[in-house]
Amino acid sequence: MQQFSLFDQCVMLPYNNDVRERCLSFTCGDADLDDFFHNDAERYAEELMGKTYCWITEQKPHRIVALFTLANDSIKTLHLDKTTRNRLNRPIDNPKRGRSYPATLIGRIGVNQEFQGMNVGSQLMQFIKDWFRHEDNKTGCRFLVVDAYNNPRTLRFYERNNFRFLHGNEAEECAYYNISDDDKIATRLMYFDLKKP
């Protein structure tokens, strides 16, 4: 696998129109994600619904290597089945256990097609984890959560990066969201506990 270092070869910036104008065109190969980053990311930021950041190459011509969108979220335990609730509560000190835990949602993530297969996605995941573990983090956040596309490639990516399924299987997740068993669930909710190594 060819290696590329986000940290040595790129700089992270808030994603906006100025960045798009300075950089070559971006595509991650997924039409839905590309459409969001090209047309909706700034509106999400204006409405305070999510903030998108990008890693761009320091060397010209600038290329957007990766994009990611973050938003505030939480994991609500009240309506989870007992096994799942216990799994979430167990590592948390008893007096601090509650009905809801602060989380950050990784709403969108995309890696430029030119840089796919170079370990960029995993570097990005490590950066996000470290960013929210750092003492300068501006808010309390116990978990990272993602609604991962329900396809083997995407789910394996998050599993390799130590995310776990919140619900034990698709049937449990369908029941939780009141989705018919006949419908294929489009995404799977996964989480990462920031207190874990």
LUMTORPA-300619 format. One record per residue (C-alpha): residue in one letter; x, y, z; residue number from 1. Coordinates in nm, 2 decimals, padded with zeros to 4 digits, m for minus. Each point is the difference from the previous one (the first is absolute). Example, Ala and Ser with C-alpha at 12.3 -4.5 7.8 and 13.67 -1.06 7.14 Angstrom:
REM LUMTORPA-300619
   midren        x        y        z   timar
        A    01.23   m00.45    00.78       1
        S    00.14    00.34   m00.07       2
This chain:
REM LUMTORPA-300619
   midren        x        y        z   timar
        M    00.00    00.00    00.00       1
        Q    00.13    00.34   m00.10       2
        Q    00.03    00.24    00.30       3
        F   m00.09    00.36    00.01       4
        S    00.02    00.21    00.32       5
        L   m00.27    00.25    00.07       6
        F    00.21    00.14    00.28       7
        D    00.32    00.05   m00.20       8
        Q   m00.14    00.10   m00.34       9
        C   m00.33    00.18    00.08      10
        V   m00.16    00.27    00.20      11
        M   m00.34   m00.01    00.16      12
        L   m00.24    00.29   m00.06      13
        P   m00.37    00.07    00.04      14
        Y   m00.17   m00.08   m00.33      15
        N   m00.15    00.29   m00.19      16
        N   m00.02    00.16   m00.34      17
        D    00.35    00.16    00.02      18
        V    00.15   m00.35    00.05      19
        R   m00.20   m00.14   m00.29      20
        E    00.12    00.28   m00.23      21
        R    00.37   m00.05    00.11      22
        C   m00.01   m00.38   m00.06      23
        L   m00.05   m00.23   m00.29      24
        S   m00.34   m00.16   m00.02      25
        F   m00.08   m00.27    00.25      26
        T   m00.18   m00.33   m00.04      27
        C    00.00   m00.30    00.23      28
        G   m00.19   m00.21   m00.25      29
        D   m00.33    00.00    00.19      30
        A   m00.26    00.22   m00.17      31
        D   m00.19    00.06    00.32      32
        L    00.31    00.11    00.20      33
        D    00.13    00.21   m00.29      34
        D   m00.33    00.18   m00.03      35
        F    00.00    00.07    00.38      36
        F    00.35    00.14    00.00      37
        H   m00.05    00.21   m00.32      38
        N   m00.35    00.13    00.07      39
        D   m00.11   m00.05    00.37      40
        A    00.30    00.02    00.23      41
        E    00.00    00.38    00.03      42
        R   m00.37    00.02    00.05      43
        Y    00.03   m00.26    00.28      44
        A    00.26    00.23    00.16      45
        E   m00.21    00.31   m00.04      46
        E   m00.29   m00.17    00.17      47
        L    00.23   m00.13    00.28      48
        M   m00.09   m00.36   m00.09      49
        G    00.35   m00.12   m00.08      50
        K    00.35    00.13   m00.06      51
        T    00.21   m00.14   m00.28      52
        Y    00.38    00.00    00.00      53
        C    00.25   m00.10   m00.27      54
        W    00.36   m00.11   m00.03      55
        I    00.17    00.16   m00.30      56
        T    00.34   m00.06   m00.14      57
        E    00.26    00.26    00.08      58
        Q    00.16   m00.04   m00.34      59
        K   m00.16    00.18   m00.30      60
        P   m00.22   m00.07   m00.17      61
        H   m00.20   m00.04    00.32      62
        R   m00.21   m00.31    00.01      63
        I   m00.27   m00.08    00.26      64
        V    00.11   m00.34    00.14      65
        A   m00.28   m00.06    00.24      66
        L   m00.31    00.16    00.14      67
        F   m00.21   m00.06    00.31      68
        T   m00.30    00.15    00.16      69
        L   m00.06    00.00    00.38      70
        A   m00.31    00.08    00.20      71
        N   m00.11   m00.03    00.36      72
        D   m00.20   m00.31    00.09      73
        S   m00.06   m00.24    00.29      74
        I   m00.07   m00.37    00.07      75
        K   m00.32   m00.03    00.18      76
        T   m00.02   m00.32    00.21      77
        L   m00.36    00.01    00.13      78
        H   m00.15   m00.20   m00.29      79
        L    00.30   m00.23   m00.07      80
        D   m00.03   m00.37    00.08      81
        K    00.15   m00.10    00.34      82
        T    00.31   m00.17   m00.15      83
        T    00.09    00.31   m00.21      84
        R   m00.07    00.24    00.28      85
        N    00.22   m00.21    00.24      86
        R    00.28   m00.01   m00.26      87
        L    00.00    00.38   m00.02      88
        N   m00.04    00.06    00.37      89
        R    00.26   m00.25    00.13      90
        P    00.31    00.21   m00.07      91
        I   m00.15    00.31    00.14      92
        D    00.03    00.08    00.37      93
        N   m00.32   m00.09    00.17      94
        P   m00.09    00.35    00.13      95
        K    00.05    00.14   m00.35      96
        R   m00.23   m00.25   m00.18      97
        G   m00.30    00.15   m00.16      98
        R   m00.27   m00.01   m00.26      99
        S    00.21    00.19   m00.26     100
        Y    00.37    00.03   m00.07     101
        P    00.16    00.28   m00.20     102
        A    00.12   m00.10   m00.34     103
        T    00.14    00.16   m00.32     104
        L   m00.16   m00.12   m00.32     105
        I    00.24   m00.05   m00.30     106
        G   m00.27    00.10   m00.24     107
        R    00.19   m00.03   m00.33     108
        I    00.35   m00.12   m00.09     109
        G    00.16   m00.01   m00.34     110
        V    00.35   m00.08   m00.13     111
        N    00.10    00.13   m00.34     112
        Q    00.01   m00.28   m00.26     113
        E    00.36    00.09   m00.07     114
        F    00.10   m00.08    00.36     115
        Q   m00.22   m00.31    00.06     116
        G    00.19   m00.31    00.10     117
        M    00.28    00.20    00.17     118
        N   m00.13   m00.03    00.36     119
        V   m00.14    00.35    00.00     120
        G   m00.34   m00.10    00.14     121
        S    00.16   m00.17    00.30     122
        Q    00.23    00.30    00.06     123
        L   m00.30    00.22   m00.01     124
        M   m00.18   m00.22    00.25     125
        Q    00.30    00.01    00.24     126
        F    00.02    00.38   m00.03     127
        I   m00.37    00.04    00.09     128
        K    00.04   m00.24    00.30     129
        D    00.30    00.19    00.12     130
        W   m00.16    00.34   m00.06     131
        F   m00.28   m00.09    00.24     132
        R    00.23   m00.16    00.26     133
        H    00.23    00.31    00.01     134
        E   m00.01    00.21    00.32     135
        D   m00.08    00.31   m00.22     136
        N   m00.32   m00.15   m00.12     137
        K   m00.27    00.26    00.05     138
        T   m00.28   m00.24    00.11     139
        G   m00.06   m00.32    00.18     140
        C   m00.05   m00.29   m00.24     141
        R    00.02   m00.37    00.10     142
        F   m00.09   m00.16   m00.33     143
        L    00.05    00.04   m00.37     144
        V   m00.30   m00.13   m00.20     145
        V   m00.05   m00.06   m00.37     146
        D   m00.30   m00.11   m00.21     147
        A    00.22   m00.22   m00.23     148
        Y   m00.13   m00.10   m00.34     149
        N   m00.12   m00.35    00.03     150
        N    00.24   m00.17   m00.24     151
        P    00.28   m00.24    00.08     152
        R    00.28    00.23   m00.10     153
        T   m00.11    00.30    00.21     154
        L   m00.09   m00.21    00.30     155
        R    00.34   m00.18   m00.01     156
        F    00.18    00.34   m00.01     157
        Y   m00.17    00.12    00.32     158
        E    00.05   m00.34    00.17     159
        R    00.38    00.01   m00.09     160
        N    00.00    00.34    00.17     161
        N   m00.15   m00.15    00.31     162
        F   m00.36    00.12   m00.03     163
        R   m00.27   m00.24    00.12     164
        F   m00.36   m00.04   m00.10     165
        L   m00.24    00.16    00.25     166
        H   m00.26   m00.26   m00.07     167
        G    00.09   m00.37   m00.01     168
        N   m00.14   m00.07   m00.35     169
        E   m00.20    00.16   m00.28     170
        A   m00.33   m00.14    00.14     171
        E    00.05    00.16    00.34     172
        E    00.09    00.33   m00.17     173
        C   m00.31   m00.02   m00.22     174
        A   m00.22   m00.06    00.30     175
        Y    00.16    00.29    00.19     176
        Y   m00.07    00.24   m00.29     177
        N   m00.34   m00.16   m00.08     178
        I    00.12   m00.10   m00.35     179
        S   m00.18   m00.29   m00.16     180
        D    00.20   m00.33   m00.01     181
        D   m00.07   m00.01   m00.38     182
        D    00.19    00.33   m00.05     183
        K    00.38   m00.01   m00.03     184
        I    00.15    00.24    00.25     185
        A    00.21    00.26   m00.18     186
        T    00.24    00.08    00.28     187
        R    00.12   m00.16    00.32     188
        L    00.07    00.20    00.32     189
        M    00.35   m00.06    00.13     190
        Y    00.19    00.16    00.29     191
        F    00.35    00.04    00.14     192
        D    00.06    00.05    00.37     193
        L    00.26    00.28    00.03     194
        K    00.12   m00.14    00.33     195
        K    00.12   m00.32   m00.17     196
        P    00.36   m00.01   m00.14     197
